[in-house]
Amino acid sequence: MPPKSAKIDRQNFENDITTFEKANPDIDIVGRDAFPCQDPKTFDAKLAGGQMEDVFYTYFTDAKHVVDINQAADITSYVKDMKGYSDIQQSLRDVYTVDGKVYGVPRTNYSMGLLYNKKLFQQAGLDPAKPPATWEEVRAAAKKIAGLGKGYVGYADYSAQNQGGWHFTAEIYSQGGDVVTADGKKGSVDTPEGKAVLQTLKDMRWTDNSMGTKQLLILNDVQQMMGSGKLGMYISAPDNVPILVKEKGGKYEDLALAPMPGGKGTLIGGDGYMFSKKASPEQIRAGLKWLGFQTNAPGSGLNNWKRAADLKAPVGLPEPRLWTGATDAKDQELKKQYANVPVENYQAFLDGSQQLSAKLEPPKAQQIYSVLDGAVSSVLTKKDADIDGLLKDAQSKIDGILARG
């Protein structure tokens, strides 16, 4: 359950337990403090010792590992009876499906897109209703925005603390490439798609001068730039929008989202719940009933948009967006009814993101990101950076990381 430091989320969770238990007197929900997988050492120790709760929280990137070490219950025969499960996006269900068997239920999700400043688009003579759909269009728009004058930056990107590698991954996915081979055994960055990512960044930085002179940026730097109204675009998940408004001086009406440029793919992430290998059939059924109420139904639990609006939380952001079909339609309807942010600013993202191939982070993600940081920071800080050499070196290092198992 949410930690005590997240007071409102914690209170909501406890209220949901009370409501659920009243309707289901034969089920007791016993919440455990915080989310273990946020501390990998604790999480791995509990898993190895078979000490995990009956229903436990995981990141998408944990799912396969939990199954591989045989600590998750196969819930395939139980989810058939779970209301709304069949409407969950297939790409999200696939995260918790291994060899055709289901081991978990998604809770929330995010995907990367292009976050842009509508006001700057207008000032630069660009149409804010037609955001860039290709990297060529991003480059052209960035050049126009940088041309507004001193201090204006068209496009910003991260290049330190592994965050440059993370964004390289999102960008190569958008080009239709990958950072590792399909079997996860070799690097896959020394490719035309990898070259396109670095060449685009290098051209924007040095040929167009549309990325500013300050580099080696991290998330907070770029958020400050966007909040100040001097940055045109960066790639981001929707969860950045309320942070920009609450903490960085941005305005909801100025901030809009579009799908990842390129149209080939997007980096996704999220979380969900899995079931202990030791859980009984009764516990699995009870757990799924609870999740059906708390995480997987429009209008209740996490998706109680009326409650969220009453508590002044942002309602109307385009994600999480778990479902398709009738369940999605109901959730969107409720979001719009209680929206307190300009939902029209996210329509392009909503319309386009589900058309993209959804890809998870690679195995050994942080180690791989550290390698790719070097390639990204080189093209942004060295005018004569050798892209072919950087990619060859990065691929060799990634091969080494994956070979170590």
ZINOR-V698492 format. One line per field, one symbol per residue. phi: phi as a letter, one per 30 degrees, with the letter a starting at -180 (. if undefined). psi: psi as a letter, one per 20 degrees, with the letter a starting at -180 (. if undefined). A space follows every 10 residues. Layout:
BEGIN
phi = ???
psi = ???
END
This chain:
BEGIN
phi = .edddceddd dedddddedd dddbddcccc dcdiceddce ddeddddddi cddebbdbde ddeddddeci ccddcedcde cddiddddee ddddeccbhi ccbabdcbbb bdbccbcddd edddiccddb decbdddddd ddddddddke jdbdbbbdab hidddddedd dddddjcacb dedicbdbcd bedddddddd dddddcdchc cicdbhdbed ddddddddic cdaadadedd edddddccid beddcbbbde djicabdcal babbcdeddd eddddddddd ddddbbbejb hecddddedd ciddbjddbd bdcbiddded ddddeddceb bdeddcddde dcdddddcbd dddheddddd ddeddddddd cbdcecdddd dddddddded ddddi
psi = rqrhhmgghg ggghhhgggg hhimiippoo qqpaohiinh ggghggghjk jqrgpqpqqh ihghggghjl jqqojgihih jppigiippg hhhhhjppli qpjrpqgrrq qqaopqohgh gghjjqoiim qpirhghggg ghggghihap ippgpqqqkr kihhhghggh hhghijariq rhijiqqkhm rhgghhghgg ggghghghlj jrhpalqrgh ghgggghiji pgqrqrrhih ghghghijjr pghiprqrrp qhjhrqpqaa raqrpqhipr hghgggghgg hhghikppiq chknhggggh jkqppiqiqq nhrabhgggg ghghghhjpj qnhhijgggg hhhiiqpppr qrqkghgghg ghgggghghi iohkpngggg hggggghggg ghhi.
END
